[in-house]
Amino acid sequence: MNDLFSNATEILLLAFLTITFLQSGIDKLMDWKGNLGWLTGHFSKTIFKGTVPVLLSVVLVLEMLSGILCGVGIFEFAVEGESMFGFYGATLSAITLLMLLLGQRVAKDYVGAQTIVVYLIPTVFLVYLMQ
């Protein structure tokens, strides 16, 4: 129980990323056509216009892996007091968010890019804490 309290910040941030990425990935799985349709329009005038289905698949896999690794990292903290899986999850989460940020910037959706940065800040802080 001591490990949970001494690593509370890391555990809370890992829970945040677990919820964020698993929910987003599950949403993509449950509404693939809706997401694909919206993103195809969103990127219709960009260099990504012909690759939206592939890119959406890549993002889906990265989001699910990020969420799973972060979730496993929480349990690893509880059992061992440190978390290699959590670190990998946090790092993959940061990479995933940077990819999403790139997409928003390329699409010239600057408000959407700002939203990604709101998620990126605590994620980079978590990577820093876990190094």
TIFI-71917 format. One record per residue: residue number from 1; residue in one letter; chain; y, z, x of N, C-alpha, C in turn. Coordinates in Angstrom, 1 decimal. Atoms other than C-alpha are relative to their C-alpha. Layout:
residues N
R    nr   rest   kette     n.yy     n.zz     n.xx    ca.yy    ca.zz    ca.xx     c.yy     c.zz     c.xx
R   NUM      A       A        Y        Z        X        Y        Z        X        Y        Z        X
...
***
This chain:
residues 131
R    nr   rest   kette     n.yy     n.zz     n.xx    ca.yy    ca.zz    ca.xx     c.yy     c.zz     c.xx
R     1      M       A     -1.2      0.0      0.8      0.0      0.0      0.0      1.3      0.0      0.9
R     2      N       A     -1.1      0.0     -0.9      2.3      0.6      3.0      0.4     -1.4      0.3
R     3      D       A     -0.3      1.4     -0.4      2.0     -3.1      3.9      0.9     -0.7     -1.1
R     4      L       A     -0.8      0.7      1.1      3.4     -4.1      0.5      1.4      0.4      0.1
R     5      F       A     -1.4     -0.5      0.0      6.5     -1.9      0.9      0.7     -0.5      1.3
R     6      S       A     -0.6      0.4     -1.3      7.1     -2.8      4.6      0.2     -1.5      0.0
R     7      N       A     -0.2      1.5      0.0      6.9     -6.5      3.8      0.5     -0.5     -1.4
R     8      A       A     -0.5      0.3      1.3      8.6     -6.4      0.4      0.8     -1.3     -0.1
R     9      T       A     -0.9      1.2      0.1     11.2     -9.1      1.2     -0.9     -1.2      0.1
R    10      E       A      0.8      1.1     -0.2      8.6    -11.5      2.5     -0.9     -0.3     -1.2
R    11      I       A      0.9      0.2      1.2      6.3    -10.9     -0.5      0.8     -0.5     -1.2
R    12      L       A     -0.8      0.4      1.1      9.1    -11.3     -3.0      0.4     -1.5      0.2
R    13      L       A     -0.4      1.4     -0.2     10.2    -14.6     -1.4     -1.2     -0.9     -0.1
R    14      L       A      1.2      0.8      0.1      6.6    -15.8     -1.2     -0.3     -0.2     -1.5
R    15      A       A      0.3      0.1      1.5      6.2    -15.0     -5.0      1.0     -1.0     -0.6
R    16      F       A     -0.9      0.9      0.4      9.4    -16.9     -5.6     -0.4     -1.5      0.2
R    17      L       A      0.4      1.4     -0.4      8.1    -20.0     -3.8     -1.3     -0.3     -0.8
R    18      T       A      1.3      0.2      0.7      4.6    -19.6     -5.4      0.4     -0.5     -1.5
R    19      I       A     -0.4      0.4      1.4      6.2    -19.7     -8.9      0.7     -1.3     -0.1
R    20      T       A     -0.8      1.2      0.0      8.6    -22.4     -8.1     -0.8     -1.3      0.2
R    21      F       A      0.7      1.2     -0.3      6.2    -24.9     -6.6     -1.3     -0.2     -0.9
R    22      L       A      1.2      0.2      0.9      3.1    -24.2     -8.7      0.5     -0.5     -1.4
R    23      Q       A     -0.5      0.4      1.3      5.2    -24.5    -11.9      0.4     -1.5      0.1
R    24      S       A     -0.5      1.4     -0.2      6.8    -27.8    -10.6     -1.2     -0.9      0.1
R    25      G       A      1.2      0.8     -0.1      3.4    -29.2     -9.6     -0.8     -0.1     -1.3
R    26      I       A      0.7      0.1      1.2      1.7    -28.3    -12.8      0.8     -0.8     -1.0
R    27      D       A     -0.8      0.8      0.9      4.6    -29.8    -14.7     -0.2     -1.5      0.3
R    28      K       A      0.2      1.4     -0.4      4.1    -33.1    -12.8     -1.4     -0.4     -0.5
R    29      L       A      1.3      0.3      0.5      0.4    -33.0    -13.6     -0.1     -0.2     -1.5
R    30      M       A      0.1      0.0      1.5      0.9    -32.3    -17.3      0.8     -1.1     -0.6
R    31      D       A     -0.9      1.0      0.6      3.7    -34.8    -17.8      0.2     -1.1      1.1
R    32      W       A     -0.1      1.0     -1.1      3.0    -37.4    -15.1      0.8     -1.2     -0.5
R    33      K       A     -0.7      1.1      0.4      4.2    -40.3    -17.2      1.5      0.2     -0.2
R    34      G       A     -1.4     -0.3      0.2      7.5    -38.6    -18.2      0.7      0.2      1.3
R    35      N       A     -0.6     -0.1     -1.3      8.2    -37.6    -14.6      0.2     -1.3      0.7
R    36      L       A      0.0      1.3     -0.7      7.3    -41.0    -13.3      1.1     -0.9     -0.6
R    37      G       A     -1.0      0.8      0.6      9.5    -42.7    -15.9      1.4      0.4      0.3
R    38      W       A     -1.3     -0.5     -0.4     12.5    -40.5    -15.2      0.3     -0.3      1.4
R    39      L       A     -0.3      0.2     -1.4     12.2    -40.8    -11.5      0.1     -1.5      0.4
R    40      T       A     -0.1      1.5     -0.2     11.7    -44.6    -11.6      1.4     -0.4     -0.3
R    41      G       A     -1.4      0.3      0.3     15.1    -44.8    -13.3      0.9      0.6      1.0
R    42      H       A     -0.9     -0.8     -0.9     16.6    -42.2    -11.0      0.1     -0.8      1.3
R    43      F       A      0.0      0.6     -1.3     15.6    -44.2     -7.9      0.1     -1.6     -0.1
R    44      S       A      0.0      1.4      0.2     16.0    -47.7     -9.4      0.9     -0.8      0.9
R    45      K       A     -0.9      0.7     -0.8     18.9    -48.6     -7.2      0.0      0.5      1.5
R    46      T       A      0.1     -0.6     -1.4     17.7    -47.0     -3.9     -1.1     -0.7      0.7
R    47      I       A      1.1      0.5     -0.8     15.4    -47.9     -1.1     -1.4      0.5     -0.4
R    48      F       A      1.3     -0.6      0.4     12.7    -45.8     -2.8     -0.5     -0.7     -1.3
R    49      K       A      0.3      0.5      1.4     12.6    -48.0     -6.0     -1.4     -0.5     -0.1
R    50      G       A      1.4      0.5      0.1      9.2    -49.6     -5.3     -1.1      0.9      0.4
R    51      T       A      1.0     -1.0     -0.5      7.5    -46.5     -4.0      0.0      1.3     -0.8
R    52      V       A     -0.1     -1.3      0.8      8.2    -43.9     -6.7     -1.4      0.6     -0.3
R    53      P       A      1.3     -0.7      0.3      4.6    -43.4     -7.8     -0.7      0.6      1.2
R    54      V       A      0.6     -0.6     -1.2      3.4    -42.9     -4.2      0.8      1.2      0.4
R    55      L       A     -0.8     -1.2     -0.4      6.3    -40.6     -3.4     -0.2      1.2     -0.9
R    56      L       A      0.2     -1.1      1.0      5.8    -38.6     -6.6     -1.4      0.6      0.3
R    57      S       A      1.3     -0.5     -0.3      2.1    -38.2     -5.6      0.1      0.9      1.3
R    58      V       A     -0.2     -0.8     -1.2      3.1    -37.0     -2.1      0.7      1.3     -0.3
R    59      V       A     -0.7     -1.2      0.4      5.6    -34.5     -3.6     -0.9      0.9     -0.8
R    60      L       A      0.9     -0.8      0.8      3.0    -33.3     -6.1     -1.0      0.8      0.9
R    61      V       A      0.9     -0.6     -0.9      0.5    -32.6     -3.3      0.7      1.1      0.9
R    62      L       A     -0.8     -1.0     -0.8      3.1    -30.9     -1.1      0.4      1.2     -0.8
R    63      E       A     -0.4     -1.2      0.8      4.3    -28.7     -3.9     -1.2      0.9     -0.3
R    64      M       A      1.2     -0.8      0.3      0.8    -27.6     -4.9     -0.5      0.7      1.2
R    65      L       A      0.4     -0.7     -1.2     -0.1    -26.9     -1.3      0.9      1.1      0.4
R    66      S       A     -1.0     -1.0     -0.4      3.1    -25.0     -0.7     -0.2      1.2     -0.9
R    67      G       A      0.2     -1.1      1.0      2.6    -22.9     -3.9     -1.3      0.8      0.3
R    68      I       A      1.3     -0.6     -0.2     -1.1    -22.2     -3.1      0.1      0.9      1.3
R    69      L       A     -0.1     -0.7     -1.3     -0.4    -21.2      0.6      0.9      1.2     -0.2
R    70      C       A     -0.9     -1.2      0.2      2.5    -18.9     -0.5     -0.8      1.1     -0.8
R    71      G       A      0.7     -1.0      0.8      0.3    -17.3     -3.1     -1.1      0.7      0.8
R    72      V       A      1.1     -0.6     -0.8     -2.6    -16.7     -0.7      0.7      0.9      1.1
R    73      G       A     -0.8     -0.8     -0.9      0.1    -15.4      1.7      0.3      1.4     -0.5
R    74      I       A     -0.2     -1.3      0.6      0.9    -12.6     -0.7     -1.2      0.9      0.1
R    75      F       A      1.2     -0.8     -0.1     -2.6    -11.4     -0.8     -0.4      0.3      1.4
R    76      E       A      0.3     -0.3     -1.4     -3.0    -11.7      2.9      0.9      1.1      0.5
R    77      F       A     -0.9     -1.1     -0.3      0.1     -9.4      3.3     -0.6      1.3     -0.5
R    78      A       A      0.5     -1.2      0.6     -1.5     -6.9      0.9     -1.2      0.5      0.7
R    79      V       A      1.3     -0.4     -0.6     -4.8     -6.9      2.8      0.2      0.3      1.5
R    80      E       A     -0.1     -0.1     -1.4     -3.8     -7.4      6.4      1.4      0.5      0.6
R    81      G       A     -1.3     -0.4     -0.4     -0.1     -6.6      6.6      0.8     -1.1      0.7
R    82      E       A     -0.7      1.2     -0.6      0.8    -10.0      8.0     -0.6     -1.2     -0.7
R    83      S       A      0.4      1.1      0.8      0.4    -13.5      6.7      0.2     -1.3      0.7
R    84      M       A      0.0      1.3     -0.6     -0.4    -16.7      8.6      0.2     -1.0     -1.1
R    85      F       A     -0.1      0.9      1.1     -0.9    -18.5      5.3      1.4      0.0     -0.6
R    86      G       A     -1.3     -0.1      0.6      2.4    -17.3      4.0      1.0     -0.7      0.9
R    87      F       A     -0.9      0.7     -0.9      4.2    -18.6      7.1     -0.2     -1.5     -0.1
R    88      Y       A      0.2      1.4      0.2      2.5    -22.0      6.7      0.5     -0.4     -1.4
R    89      G       A     -0.5      0.4      1.3      3.4    -22.0      3.0      1.5      0.0      0.0
R    90      A       A     -1.4      0.0     -0.1      7.0    -21.1      3.7      0.5     -1.2      0.8
R    91      T       A     -0.4      1.2     -0.8      7.3    -23.8      6.4     -0.2     -1.3     -0.8
R    92      L       A      0.2      1.2      0.8      5.7    -26.4      4.2      0.9     -0.1     -1.2
R    93      S       A     -1.0     -0.1      1.1      8.0    -25.3      1.3      1.3     -0.6      0.5
R    94      A       A     -1.3      0.5     -0.6     11.0    -25.9      3.6      0.0     -1.5      0.2
R    95      I       A      0.2      1.5     -0.2      9.7    -29.4      4.5      0.1     -0.7     -1.3
R    96      T       A      0.1      0.6      1.3      9.0    -30.2      0.9      1.4      0.0     -0.6
R    97      L       A     -1.3      0.0      0.5     12.5    -29.1     -0.1      1.0     -1.0      0.7
R    98      L       A     -0.8      1.0     -0.8     14.0    -31.2      2.7     -0.3     -1.4     -0.5
R    99      M       A      0.4      1.3      0.6     12.1    -34.2      1.3      0.7     -0.2     -1.3
R   100      L       A     -0.7      0.1      1.3     13.5    -33.5     -2.2      1.5     -0.2      0.2
R   101      L       A     -1.5      0.1     -0.3     17.0    -33.1     -0.7      0.3     -1.4      0.4
R   102      L       A     -0.2      1.4     -0.5     16.7    -36.5      1.0      0.0     -0.9     -1.2
R   103      G       A      0.0      0.9      1.2     15.7    -38.1     -2.3      1.2      0.1     -0.9
R   104      Q       A     -1.2     -0.2      0.8     18.6    -36.6     -4.2      1.2     -0.6      0.7
R   105      R       A     -1.1      0.5     -0.7     21.0    -37.6     -1.5      0.0     -1.6      0.0
R   106      V       A      0.2      1.5      0.0     19.6    -41.2     -1.4      0.4     -0.5     -1.4
R   107      A       A     -0.3      0.4      1.4     19.9    -41.4     -5.2      1.5      0.3     -0.4
R   108      K       A     -1.4     -0.4      0.2     23.5    -40.1     -4.8      0.2      1.0     -1.2
R   109      D       A      0.0     -1.1      1.0     22.7    -37.2     -7.1      0.4      1.3      0.7
R   110      Y       A     -0.5     -1.1     -0.9     24.9    -34.7     -5.3     -0.1      1.4     -0.7
R   111      V       A      0.2     -1.3      0.7     24.6    -32.0     -8.0     -1.4      0.4      0.1
R   112      G       A      1.5     -0.2     -0.2     20.8    -32.3     -7.8     -0.2      0.5      1.4
R   113      A       A      0.2     -0.4     -1.4     21.1    -32.0     -4.0      0.5      1.4      0.2
R   114      Q       A     -0.5     -1.4     -0.1     23.2    -28.8     -4.4     -1.1      1.0     -0.5
R   115      T       A      1.1     -0.9      0.5     20.4    -27.3     -6.5     -1.1      0.2      1.0
R   116      I       A      1.1     -0.1     -0.9     17.8    -28.1     -3.9      0.4      1.0      1.2
R   117      V       A     -0.5     -0.8     -1.0     20.0    -26.3     -1.3     -0.1      1.5     -0.4
R   118      V       A      0.2     -1.4      0.5     19.9    -23.1     -3.5     -1.4      0.5      0.2
R   119      Y       A      1.4     -0.4     -0.3     16.1    -23.1     -3.1     -0.2      0.0      1.5
R   120      L       A      0.2      0.1     -1.4     16.3    -24.1      0.6      0.5      1.2      0.8
R   121      I       A     -0.5     -1.1     -0.7     18.4    -21.2      1.7     -1.0      1.2      0.1
R   122      P       A      0.9     -1.2     -0.1     16.0    -18.3      0.8     -1.3     -0.5      0.7
R   123      T       A      1.2      0.5     -0.6     13.1    -20.5      2.0      0.1      0.0      1.6
R   124      V       A     -0.3      0.0     -1.4     14.6    -21.0      5.5      0.1      1.5      0.5
R   125      F       A     -0.1     -1.5     -0.3     15.4    -17.2      5.5     -1.5      0.6      0.1
R   126      L       A      1.4     -0.5     -0.1     11.7    -16.5      4.8     -0.7     -0.5      1.2
R   127      V       A      0.7      0.5     -1.2     10.5    -18.8      7.6      0.5      0.8      1.2
R   128      Y       A     -0.6     -0.8     -1.1     12.9    -16.9      9.9     -0.6      1.4      0.1
R   129      L       A      0.6     -1.4      0.0     11.5    -13.5      8.8     -1.4      0.0      0.4
R   130      M       A      1.4      0.0     -0.2      8.0    -14.6      9.2     -0.4     -0.5      1.4
R   131      Q       A      0.3      0.5     -1.3      8.3    -16.1     12.7     -0.5      1.1      1.0
***
